[in-house]
Amino acid sequence: MESIIYNYYSSPVGELEMAQEGEELLWVKFLETQKEKRSKQEATESPLFTKAKEQLDLYFKNELEVFNLPLTLRGTDFQKLVWQKLTLIPFGKTISYLTLSKQVGDVKAIRAVSSTNGKNRFCIIIPCHRVIGTDGSLTGYAGDLWRKKWLLEHELKNTAFQTDLFS
């Protein structure tokens, strides 16, 4: 097992902590949220951190809609399926938790889908912020709801897409 190295990215919605093990990212998380304040680790540079920062820069300039980074997904097969489905939600679009549960094959799994969404270790990269309530409300976001709102508005600014809730 290789050691974990860390780096940080200052985004318009707060500082992100990135962790890398081997040639893959382990997580990209907000350093501070209402529920958690993480202590900074010693920052180390790597080609993967450079690539991640470049892609985040492009995302925040509205020049990148889909990230292409090697990620270590740790979870059950169900969780990995949910996270994979999240990556298919187009930039500037939203879907409901109910729709996401239908996409994973079980309309009754809405709570499990919601819980899995909250366990996403790659904020922004795996766009869990694009999942909203069936009524269009902004519900649940591990990075705080104000960030979810900001990210959705950011994606709508310079895009040809219209936000819609597909079912």
C-alpha positions as CSV (number, residue, x, y, z in Angstrom):
1,M,0.0,0.0,0.0
2,E,1.4,3.3,-1.0
3,S,1.3,6.4,1.2
4,I,-1.3,9.0,0.8
5,I,-0.2,12.5,-0.3
6,Y,-2.3,15.7,-0.2
7,N,-2.7,18.9,-2.0
8,Y,-5.1,21.8,-2.0
9,Y,-7.1,23.9,-4.4
10,S,-8.7,27.3,-3.8
11,S,-12.0,27.3,-5.5
12,P,-14.7,30.1,-5.6
13,V,-16.7,28.0,-3.1
14,G,-13.9,27.2,-0.7
15,E,-10.7,25.3,-0.4
16,L,-10.7,21.7,-1.6
17,E,-8.5,19.0,-0.2
18,M,-7.2,16.4,-2.7
19,A,-5.7,13.1,-1.6
20,Q,-3.8,10.7,-3.8
21,E,-2.6,7.2,-3.4
22,G,-0.6,5.6,-6.2
23,E,-1.8,7.0,-9.5
24,E,-5.4,7.7,-8.4
25,L,-7.3,10.3,-6.4
26,L,-8.8,9.1,-3.2
27,W,-10.9,12.1,-2.6
28,V,-11.6,15.7,-3.4
29,K,-13.5,17.2,-0.5
30,F,-14.2,20.7,0.9
31,L,-11.7,21.5,3.7
32,E,-14.5,23.1,5.7
33,T,-18.2,22.5,5.9
34,Q,-20.8,23.1,8.6
35,K,-20.3,19.6,9.8
36,E,-16.6,19.2,9.4
37,K,-13.4,21.1,9.6
38,R,-10.4,19.2,8.3
39,S,-6.8,20.0,9.4
40,K,-4.4,20.7,6.5
41,Q,-1.8,18.1,5.8
42,E,1.6,18.8,4.3
43,A,1.0,19.5,0.6
44,T,2.9,17.5,-2.0
45,E,3.0,18.2,-5.7
46,S,2.3,15.5,-8.3
47,P,1.4,15.3,-12.0
48,L,-2.1,14.1,-11.0
49,F,-2.7,17.1,-8.7
50,T,-1.5,19.4,-11.5
51,K,-4.0,17.7,-13.9
52,A,-6.8,17.9,-11.3
53,K,-6.2,21.6,-10.7
54,E,-6.1,22.3,-14.4
55,Q,-9.4,20.6,-14.9
56,L,-11.0,22.4,-11.9
57,D,-9.7,25.7,-13.3
58,L,-11.4,24.9,-16.6
59,Y,-14.6,23.8,-14.8
60,F,-14.8,27.1,-12.9
61,K,-14.2,29.0,-16.2
62,N,-17.1,27.0,-17.8
63,E,-14.7,25.5,-20.2
64,L,-14.9,21.9,-18.9
65,E,-18.1,19.9,-18.5
66,V,-16.8,16.4,-17.8
67,F,-13.8,15.5,-15.7
68,N,-11.3,12.9,-16.8
69,L,-9.3,11.9,-13.7
70,P,-8.4,8.5,-12.3
71,L,-10.4,8.0,-9.2
72,T,-10.4,5.3,-6.5
73,L,-14.0,4.5,-5.8
74,R,-14.4,2.6,-2.5
75,G,-17.8,1.3,-1.7
76,T,-20.3,-1.4,-2.4
77,D,-21.3,-2.3,-6.0
78,F,-24.6,-0.4,-5.4
79,Q,-22.7,2.7,-4.3
80,K,-20.3,2.5,-7.3
81,L,-23.3,2.2,-9.6
82,V,-24.9,5.3,-8.1
83,W,-21.7,7.3,-8.4
84,Q,-21.3,6.1,-12.0
85,K,-24.8,7.3,-12.8
86,L,-24.0,10.7,-11.3
87,T,-21.2,11.1,-13.9
88,L,-23.8,10.8,-16.6
89,I,-25.9,13.8,-15.5
90,P,-25.0,16.5,-18.1
91,F,-23.4,19.8,-17.1
92,G,-26.1,22.3,-16.4
93,K,-28.8,19.7,-15.9
94,T,-30.4,18.3,-12.7
95,I,-32.3,15.1,-11.9
96,S,-34.3,14.1,-8.8
97,Y,-33.3,11.5,-6.3
98,L,-36.3,9.5,-7.4
99,T,-35.2,9.6,-11.0
100,L,-31.7,8.5,-9.9
101,S,-33.2,5.6,-8.0
102,K,-35.1,4.5,-11.1
103,Q,-31.9,4.7,-13.1
104,V,-30.2,2.3,-10.7
105,G,-33.1,-0.1,-11.1
106,D,-35.1,0.3,-7.9
107,V,-37.6,3.1,-7.3
108,K,-37.8,2.1,-3.7
109,A,-34.1,2.7,-3.2
110,I,-34.5,6.4,-2.9
111,R,-33.1,6.6,0.6
112,A,-30.1,4.4,-0.3
113,V,-29.5,6.5,-3.3
114,S,-29.6,9.7,-1.2
115,S,-27.3,8.2,1.4
116,T,-24.8,7.1,-1.3
117,N,-25.0,10.5,-2.9
118,G,-23.9,12.0,0.4
119,K,-21.0,9.6,0.6
120,N,-19.5,10.8,-2.7
121,R,-15.8,11.5,-1.9
122,F,-15.3,13.6,-5.1
123,C,-17.2,16.8,-4.8
124,I,-17.6,18.6,-8.2
125,I,-15.7,15.8,-10.0
126,I,-18.6,13.4,-9.5
127,P,-21.5,15.9,-9.8
128,C,-23.7,14.9,-6.9
129,H,-24.7,18.6,-6.6
130,R,-26.9,18.0,-9.7
131,V,-29.3,15.8,-7.8
132,I,-32.3,17.7,-6.3
133,G,-35.7,17.0,-4.7
134,T,-38.6,15.8,-6.9
135,D,-40.3,19.2,-6.2
136,G,-37.2,21.0,-7.5
137,S,-35.9,21.9,-4.0
138,L,-32.2,21.8,-3.1
139,T,-31.9,19.1,-0.6
140,G,-28.9,17.5,1.0
141,Y,-25.3,18.3,0.0
142,A,-22.3,17.3,2.1
143,G,-20.6,20.5,1.0
144,D,-23.4,22.7,2.4
145,L,-26.5,23.8,0.5
146,W,-25.1,27.2,-0.4
147,R,-22.4,25.6,-2.4
148,K,-24.8,23.3,-4.2
149,K,-26.8,26.4,-5.2
150,W,-23.7,28.2,-6.3
151,L,-22.5,25.2,-8.4
152,L,-25.8,24.8,-10.1
153,E,-26.0,28.5,-10.9
154,H,-22.4,28.5,-12.1
155,E,-23.2,25.7,-14.6
156,L,-26.2,27.6,-15.9
157,K,-24.4,30.9,-16.5
158,N,-22.6,30.2,-19.7
159,T,-24.3,27.1,-21.0
160,A,-26.8,26.5,-23.7
161,F,-28.6,24.0,-21.4
162,Q,-31.7,24.8,-19.5
163,T,-32.2,23.3,-16.1
164,D,-34.9,20.7,-16.1
165,L,-36.0,17.9,-14.0
166,F,-36.3,14.8,-16.0
167,S,-38.3,11.9,-14.8
